Amino acid sequence: MQISRRTVLGAGVAGGLAAGLGAVSTATASTMTTTTTQASEQEQLQALYRQAKAEGGKVIVYMGGDAPGQWDFIGQAFTAQYPGIEADLIVDLSKYHDARIDNQFATRDLVADMAILQTAQDFDRWKDAGELLRYKPVGWDAVFSNAKDSDGYWTGVFYAAFSPIISSSLAPADPTTFRATDLLKPEFKDKIIATYPNDDDAVLFQYKLNIEHYGWKWLEGLVAQNPTFLRGVPGSGAGVANGKYLATPAAAGDPRPNGTVVLPRYDRFVSWAQHAAIFRQAAHPATAKLFLSWLTSAAAQASVIGSWTWSTRSDVAPHNGLKPLAEYQTTDAAAFPTFMRDRAAVERFRSQVELYVGRVIGSDPADPNETLGRTPGHS
């Protein structure tokens, strides 16, 4: 099964599944959006386009990810659709972008117009502090309820998921039967590549799911396999895809030509709705509304998002052999945001995991030359 032609979000696939979609019905998503719906949404988007051009036609988006240029394909699709509009999608790990945003609030020097991050807890905090703009983008009513704030302060723009990627040569006839404990087999010795779980909370949560199922002995056994740890999810997936390694415990991205993505039948795996919100003090609110509404529109969800992961809309069917999220019984898209909100518990668990895997070593994969600074995108 091919999930992606790119790595999602470094936040991961940033690469998302629900064991029933939380509060959402488990009914299968409708096969396609209606032509009438798309036409209506395009009319709304054209009105927003006119407002964005009148405002100056620029938007600065802080977007969680693991590699420079990771989300360029989204920005390029947006600007191709709306000539004269400039979209600056600045990629870095979500845990660094949220610190920048907090500092920009504190120094009254807000650069970002909006954020698309995996740090779900920040959106709750920013909402409570009055920092988010209440805005329901185009298509908001069609967005699954576990992928949006009920008051309209943030909206999920795609579902991301991290799960094992293994060499096709070692994959079972039914890859979904692969278990995390299979990584402890002799054939994987010295041949596992892994993102530091203590560096990425979504990867960390996958380790938590494995440890809850198999105990700390699982992690002890994994480390005994002498895995290669690195920063960032793209490198983990690529290490299996290019054939240098045989497996990674939690990653996303295009596994070709040598890998297979495992959406396990017996183990649980992490998924979540990637949160997006516009800041109340944004310098370019009209263009931010256009960008967010375009990204949640039926057309963009089907072509730009649906090309590599699950749409957050109930009326956009998944592509590439994926089943609707509700049909996966080993993931819960609400579980990861819940985990993220208890920061004390996250840090306690992270500290324990670090005892096994060691401290994080290496440069920021999204900013290897340390050029972003505190206010990237500042004119």
C-alpha positions as CSV (number, residue, x, y, z in Angstrom):
1,M,0.0,0.0,0.0
2,Q,1.4,3.4,-0.9
3,I,0.4,6.1,1.5
4,S,2.4,9.1,0.2
5,R,4.6,10.5,-2.4
6,R,6.0,12.7,0.2
7,T,6.7,12.5,3.9
8,V,4.0,14.1,5.9
9,L,4.3,16.3,8.8
10,G,6.9,16.4,11.3
11,A,5.0,16.5,12.6
12,G,4.4,14.5,10.6
13,V,1.7,12.3,8.0
14,A,3.6,15.3,9.0
15,G,1.2,11.9,7.1
16,G,-4.4,9.7,10.5
17,L,-6.9,7.2,11.6
18,A,-9.6,6.8,14.1
19,A,-11.0,3.7,15.8
20,G,-14.4,5.1,15.2
21,L,-13.4,8.7,14.6
22,G,-14.1,9.7,18.1
23,A,-17.4,11.6,18.2
24,V,-17.8,11.1,14.5
25,S,-20.1,8.4,13.1
26,T,-18.4,5.2,11.9
27,A,-20.3,5.4,8.7
28,T,-18.2,5.2,5.6
29,A,-17.4,8.5,4.0
30,S,-19.4,9.3,0.9
31,T,-17.6,8.4,-2.3
32,M,-17.2,11.9,-3.8
33,T,-18.3,15.5,-3.2
34,T,-21.1,16.7,-5.3
35,T,-20.5,19.1,-8.2
36,T,-23.0,21.5,-6.7
37,T,-21.0,21.6,-3.4
38,Q,-17.7,22.3,-5.2
39,A,-19.3,25.0,-7.3
40,S,-20.7,26.7,-4.3
41,E,-17.4,26.6,-2.5
42,Q,-15.6,28.0,-5.5
43,E,-17.9,31.0,-5.5
44,Q,-17.0,31.6,-1.8
45,L,-13.3,31.2,-2.5
46,Q,-13.5,33.7,-5.4
47,A,-15.0,36.3,-3.0
48,L,-12.2,35.6,-0.5
49,Y,-9.7,35.9,-3.4
50,R,-10.9,39.4,-4.1
51,Q,-10.6,40.4,-0.5
52,A,-7.1,38.9,-0.3
53,K,-5.9,40.8,-3.4
54,A,-7.3,44.0,-1.9
55,E,-5.4,43.3,1.3
56,G,-2.1,42.9,-0.5
57,G,-2.1,39.2,-1.3
58,K,0.3,37.7,1.1
59,V,0.1,35.1,3.9
60,I,2.8,33.7,6.3
61,V,2.1,30.2,7.5
62,Y,4.2,28.5,10.2
63,M,3.9,24.8,9.3
64,G,5.1,21.9,11.3
65,G,7.5,19.6,9.4
66,D,10.9,17.9,9.3
67,A,12.5,19.2,6.1
68,P,13.0,22.5,4.3
69,G,10.5,22.8,1.5
70,Q,8.5,19.8,2.7
71,W,5.2,21.6,2.1
72,D,6.1,23.5,-1.1
73,F,3.7,21.4,-3.1
74,I,0.8,22.8,-1.1
75,G,2.0,26.4,-1.5
76,Q,2.6,25.9,-5.2
77,A,-0.9,24.5,-5.7
78,F,-2.4,27.4,-3.8
79,T,-0.5,30.1,-5.7
80,A,-1.3,28.4,-9.0
81,Q,-5.0,28.6,-8.2
82,Y,-4.8,32.2,-7.1
83,P,-2.3,34.2,-9.2
84,G,-0.9,37.3,-7.5
85,I,-1.1,35.7,-4.0
86,E,2.1,35.0,-2.2
87,A,2.1,32.1,0.3
88,D,5.2,31.8,2.5
89,L,5.0,28.3,4.2
90,I,7.8,28.2,6.7
91,V,8.6,24.7,7.9
92,D,10.1,23.7,11.2
93,L,9.4,21.2,14.0
94,S,6.1,22.1,15.6
95,K,7.8,22.3,19.0
96,Y,10.0,25.1,17.7
97,H,7.3,27.0,15.9
98,D,5.0,27.2,18.9
99,A,7.9,28.7,20.9
100,R,8.4,31.3,18.2
101,I,4.7,32.1,18.2
102,D,4.6,32.5,22.0
103,N,7.6,34.7,21.9
104,Q,6.1,36.8,19.1
105,F,3.0,37.3,21.3
106,A,5.1,38.2,24.2
107,T,7.2,40.8,22.3
108,R,4.2,42.1,20.3
109,D,6.0,41.2,17.1
110,L,3.7,38.7,15.5
111,V,5.0,37.5,12.1
112,A,2.9,34.4,11.5
113,D,-0.6,34.9,10.2
114,M,-1.5,31.3,10.9
115,A,-0.1,28.0,12.1
116,I,-0.5,24.4,11.0
117,L,1.0,22.2,13.7
118,Q,0.8,18.9,15.5
119,T,1.1,20.5,19.0
120,A,-2.7,20.2,19.6
121,Q,-2.3,21.5,23.2
122,D,-1.2,24.9,21.9
123,F,-4.4,25.6,20.1
124,D,-6.4,25.0,23.2
125,R,-4.1,27.4,25.1
126,W,-4.1,30.0,22.4
127,K,-7.9,29.8,22.2
128,D,-8.2,30.3,25.9
129,A,-5.8,33.3,25.8
130,G,-7.8,35.0,23.0
131,E,-5.1,34.7,20.5
132,L,-7.0,32.8,17.8
133,L,-9.4,34.2,15.2
134,R,-12.8,32.5,15.3
135,Y,-13.2,31.5,11.7
136,K,-15.1,28.6,10.1
137,P,-13.5,28.1,6.7
138,V,-15.2,26.9,3.5
139,G,-16.4,23.3,4.0
140,W,-16.3,23.5,7.8
141,D,-19.6,21.8,8.2
142,A,-18.3,18.8,6.3
143,V,-15.2,18.4,8.5
144,F,-15.4,15.5,11.0
145,S,-16.2,16.7,14.5
146,N,-12.9,15.3,15.9
147,A,-11.0,17.4,13.4
148,K,-12.3,20.8,14.4
149,D,-12.9,23.1,17.4
150,S,-16.6,23.1,18.0
151,D,-16.5,26.9,18.4
152,G,-14.6,27.4,15.2
153,Y,-11.2,28.5,16.4
154,W,-9.2,25.8,14.7
155,T,-9.8,23.3,11.9
156,G,-8.0,20.1,11.0
157,V,-6.6,20.2,7.4
158,F,-5.6,16.6,7.1
159,Y,-5.2,13.4,9.1
160,A,-1.7,12.3,9.8
161,A,-0.5,8.9,10.9
162,F,2.8,7.3,11.9
163,S,3.2,3.5,11.7
164,P,5.9,0.9,10.9
165,I,7.5,0.8,7.5
166,I,9.3,-2.5,6.7
167,S,11.2,-4.0,3.8
168,S,8.9,-5.5,1.3
169,S,11.2,-8.6,1.3
170,L,10.3,-9.2,5.0
171,A,6.7,-8.2,4.9
172,P,4.1,-10.9,5.6
173,A,1.7,-11.8,2.8
174,D,-0.8,-9.6,4.7
175,P,1.4,-6.7,6.0
176,T,-1.3,-5.7,8.5
177,T,-0.4,-8.7,10.6
178,F,3.1,-7.4,11.3
179,R,3.6,-6.6,15.0
180,A,6.0,-4.3,16.8
181,T,7.5,-7.4,18.4
182,D,8.5,-8.7,15.0
183,L,11.2,-5.9,15.0
184,L,12.9,-7.9,17.7
185,K,13.6,-10.8,15.3
186,P,17.3,-11.6,14.4
187,E,16.9,-10.5,10.8
188,F,16.4,-6.9,11.9
189,K,19.6,-6.7,14.0
190,D,21.6,-3.6,13.0
191,K,19.0,-2.9,10.3
192,I,16.5,-0.7,12.0
193,I,16.4,3.1,11.5
194,A,14.3,5.1,13.9
195,T,13.4,8.7,14.6
196,Y,14.3,9.7,18.2
197,P,11.0,9.2,20.0
198,N,12.1,11.7,22.6
199,D,12.4,14.3,19.9
200,D,9.0,14.0,18.2
201,D,5.8,13.7,20.4
202,A,3.9,11.8,17.7
203,V,6.7,9.2,17.4
204,L,6.8,9.2,21.2
205,F,3.1,8.4,21.4
206,Q,3.6,5.4,19.1
207,Y,6.2,4.1,21.5
208,K,3.8,4.6,24.3
209,L,1.2,2.5,22.5
210,N,3.7,-0.2,21.9
211,I,4.9,-0.2,25.5
212,E,1.3,-0.2,26.9
213,H,0.8,-3.4,24.7
214,Y,4.1,-5.2,25.1
215,G,5.7,-3.6,28.2
216,W,9.1,-1.9,28.6
217,K,10.8,-5.1,27.6
218,W,9.8,-4.2,24.0
219,L,11.8,-1.0,24.1
220,E,14.7,-2.8,25.8
221,G,14.6,-5.4,23.0
222,L,14.4,-2.8,20.3
223,V,17.5,-1.0,21.6
224,A,19.3,-4.3,21.8
225,Q,18.8,-4.5,18.0
226,N,21.3,-1.6,17.7
227,P,19.0,0.7,15.7
228,T,20.3,3.8,14.1
229,F,18.5,6.8,15.7
230,L,18.2,10.1,13.8
231,R,16.2,13.3,14.0
232,G,13.2,13.8,11.8
233,V,10.7,11.4,10.3
234,P,11.6,11.7,6.6
235,G,15.0,10.1,7.1
236,S,13.5,7.1,8.8
237,G,11.1,6.4,6.0
238,A,13.7,7.1,3.4
239,G,16.1,4.7,5.0
240,V,13.8,1.8,4.4
241,A,12.6,3.1,1.0
242,N,16.1,3.2,-0.4
243,G,16.9,-0.3,0.9
244,K,19.7,0.6,3.4
245,Y,17.6,-0.5,6.4
246,L,14.9,-3.1,6.8
247,A,12.4,-1.3,9.1
248,T,11.5,1.7,11.1
249,P,9.0,1.6,14.0
250,A,7.1,4.8,13.4
251,A,7.3,6.9,10.2
252,A,5.3,8.0,7.2
253,G,6.0,8.8,3.6
254,D,6.5,7.0,0.3
255,P,8.0,3.6,1.0
256,R,8.9,2.9,-2.6
257,P,10.8,1.1,-4.0
258,N,11.8,-1.2,-1.2
259,G,9.4,-0.6,1.6
260,T,5.8,-1.4,2.7
261,V,3.7,0.8,5.0
262,V,2.1,-1.2,7.8
263,L,-1.3,-0.1,9.1
264,P,-1.4,-2.9,11.7
265,R,-4.4,-5.0,12.5
266,Y,-3.3,-6.0,16.0
267,D,-1.1,-3.2,17.2
268,R,-2.4,0.3,17.8
269,F,-0.9,3.2,15.8
270,V,-0.9,6.9,16.1
271,S,-3.1,9.3,14.1
272,W,-4.4,12.8,14.5
273,A,-5.9,15.8,12.7
274,Q,-3.3,18.4,12.0
275,H,-4.6,21.6,13.5
276,A,-4.7,24.9,11.6
277,A,-5.7,28.3,13.0
278,I,-5.5,32.0,12.1
279,F,-4.2,34.4,14.7
280,R,-6.5,37.1,15.9
281,Q,-3.7,39.7,15.4
282,A,-2.7,38.4,12.0
283,A,-1.3,41.1,9.6
284,H,-3.0,39.4,6.6
285,P,-6.3,38.0,7.9
286,A,-8.1,38.0,4.5
287,T,-5.3,36.1,2.8
288,A,-5.1,33.7,5.7
289,K,-8.9,33.0,5.4
290,L,-8.4,32.3,1.7
291,F,-5.6,29.9,2.3
292,L,-7.4,28.0,5.1
293,S,-10.6,27.9,3.2
294,W,-8.9,26.7,0.0
295,L,-7.1,24.0,1.9
296,T,-10.4,22.8,3.5
297,S,-12.4,23.0,0.3
298,A,-13.7,19.9,-1.4
299,A,-11.4,20.4,-4.4
300,A,-8.2,20.9,-2.5
301,Q,-9.0,18.1,0.0
302,A,-9.6,15.7,-2.9
303,S,-6.6,16.6,-5.0
304,V,-3.9,18.2,-2.8
305,I,-4.6,16.4,0.5
306,G,-6.2,13.2,-0.8
307,S,-3.2,12.5,-3.0
308,W,-1.2,11.3,0.0
309,T,-3.3,11.1,3.1
310,W,-6.9,11.1,4.5
311,S,-9.1,14.2,4.1
312,T,-10.7,15.6,7.2
313,R,-13.9,16.0,5.3
314,S,-16.7,13.4,5.5
315,D,-17.6,13.9,1.8
316,V,-14.1,13.3,0.3
317,A,-13.2,9.7,-0.1
318,P,-9.7,8.4,0.5
319,H,-7.5,7.5,-2.4
320,N,-4.5,5.2,-3.0
321,G,-6.1,2.1,-1.5
322,L,-6.8,3.6,1.9
323,K,-10.0,2.7,3.6
324,P,-12.1,5.4,5.3
325,L,-10.7,6.2,8.7
326,A,-13.6,4.8,10.6
327,E,-12.9,1.3,9.2
328,Y,-9.5,1.1,11.0
329,Q,-10.0,-0.3,14.4
330,T,-6.5,0.1,15.8
331,T,-6.2,3.8,15.9
332,D,-8.0,6.7,17.5
333,A,-7.5,10.2,16.1
334,A,-8.5,11.8,19.5
335,A,-6.0,9.8,21.5
336,F,-2.9,11.7,20.5
337,P,-4.3,15.2,21.2
338,T,-5.4,14.0,24.6
339,F,-1.9,12.7,25.2
340,M,-0.4,16.0,24.2
341,R,-2.6,18.1,26.6
342,D,-1.0,16.5,29.7
343,R,2.4,18.0,29.4
344,A,3.7,16.8,32.7
345,A,2.8,13.2,31.8
346,V,4.4,13.6,28.4
347,E,7.6,14.8,29.9
348,R,7.7,12.0,32.5
349,F,7.2,9.4,29.8
350,R,9.8,11.1,27.5
351,S,12.4,11.0,30.3
352,Q,11.9,7.3,30.8
353,V,12.2,6.6,27.1
354,E,15.4,8.6,27.0
355,L,17.0,6.3,29.5
356,Y,16.8,3.6,26.8
357,V,17.5,5.5,23.5
358,G,19.8,8.2,24.8
359,R,19.8,11.9,24.4
360,V,18.9,13.4,21.0
361,I,21.9,14.1,18.8
362,G,22.0,16.1,15.6
363,S,20.9,19.4,14.1
364,D,17.3,20.4,13.5
365,P,16.4,18.5,10.3
366,A,14.1,21.4,9.2
367,D,16.6,24.1,9.9
368,P,20.1,22.4,9.5
369,N,21.9,25.7,9.1
370,E,20.1,27.5,11.9
371,T,18.9,30.3,9.7
372,L,15.2,30.6,10.8
373,G,15.8,32.5,14.0
374,R,13.0,33.8,16.2
375,T,10.9,35.6,13.5
376,P,11.2,33.8,10.2
377,G,9.2,35.5,7.5
378,H,9.8,39.0,9.0
379,S,10.0,41.6,6.3
